[in-house]
């Protein structure tokens, strides 16, 4: 029975590993369009877009070096490793910040290689967001690596939900989503992630888009695993592990739906607000972690 349960978990993990990166971004776009009264693209439209990009030759800036061709593949590599760590848990979660940094280094290097003003502008803002979000993400990882379980009392449930809400805000900053960035705008002066990809085309754009979707899937799945593994909703034992793994897919889809509604109803805030807000989020998570440890 234990062997059958392990085989089910492995098959389920492989299925999630292959499918989720191609549908989560589509779910976010579909829900955002529906919330704004539009029909929106198909959920699998992102897969067709990436496939189309990968079949085209890129048009590179003549001033860029060979690293402009290598950095998109480095971004995909870091995204794949990050996604596999979250799904299969073959390495400790403490490795997540390192591969997030490698992904960011590849994206920023590609943007800087073009020598454009928008690339430099987006790179500076991306680094600012990462500096603000990394301490909170490290605290999330420390909580995920601990053996703390949130009690089902009203106070424990409130602390756990508040901790997850603040962690979701840190993930929004890491993904450059509203209120930290507005990917829907057509004004490059207000962009972060899209400003760094203005020079990308063809196969390069396909690699960067795939890496972005891998990162989105990894962070959303990590937040769901953080919520599921530290609650007392599931029994202890082999079947408890099976139920926890089975809860990842519906949890990630629900989180993607929530993210779509958030993007549809949230607006970008000014940059002077970002350091203060992320600092307050870090302090709040630190205090909540202390309360959970003492409770």
C-alpha positions, 0 to 999 in steps of 0.5 A: 500500500505504501509503494502504491501511494508513493507511485501515485505521488510521483506520477502526480508530481510529474503531471503537475511539473509538466502541465502547470507552467503552461496553464497557470499564466493562462488562468491568470490572464483568463480570470483577469479578462473575465473580471474586466468584462472581456472574453480573454484568450484560451487558458492554453494560449500561452503554450501556443505563444511559447511554441510560436516564439521558439520556432522563430529566429531572434533579432539581436542588437548588434551592440550586444555580446554572446551573453545575450544569447546565453542568458535566456537559456540560463534563465530557463535552466534556473526556472526548471531547477527552481520548479523541480525543487518545489515540486519534487523536493529533491533539495532543501528549500533554502536553495530557492533564493540562489536560483531566484538570484540566478534567474534575476542575474540572467534577466537583468544581464540580458536587459543591460546587454542591449544598452537601451534606456528602458532596459536599464530602467527596468533592471534597476527597478527589478533589483530594487524589488528583489532586494525588498522581497528577498528577506521576506522570502527567506523568512518564508523558507525558514518557516517551510523548513521548520516543523511548526504546525499551526493549531486549529484554534481561532488565534492560530488560524488567524496568525497562519492566514495573516502569515500567508497573506503577507507571504503572498505580498512578497511573492507579488513583489518577486513576480513584479505584479500589482501594486509593485508593477503593472504588466498590462500598461503600454507605457514603458516608463512604468514597467519593470519586467516588460521593460527588460524584455523589449529587445527580446524577439523570436526564440529568445522571447520564448525562452524568457517567457517560459522561464517567467512561467516556471518562476510563477508556478514555483512560487505559487506552489511553494506558497501552497506547500507552505500552507498545507504542510504546516497545518493540521488539516491532514492526518499524520502518515503515508496517507497524510502525505498523499493528501498533502500532495493532492492538495497542491494542484487545486490550491495552485489553481485557486491561487492563480484565480485569486492572482487574476482577480487581484491584477484586474482590481489592483493598481500600481503604486508609486515607487517611494511607497515600495521600500516602506511597505516591504519593510513593514511586511518583513517586520510583520512576518518576523513578529508572526513567526515569533508568535507561532514559535511561542504558541 
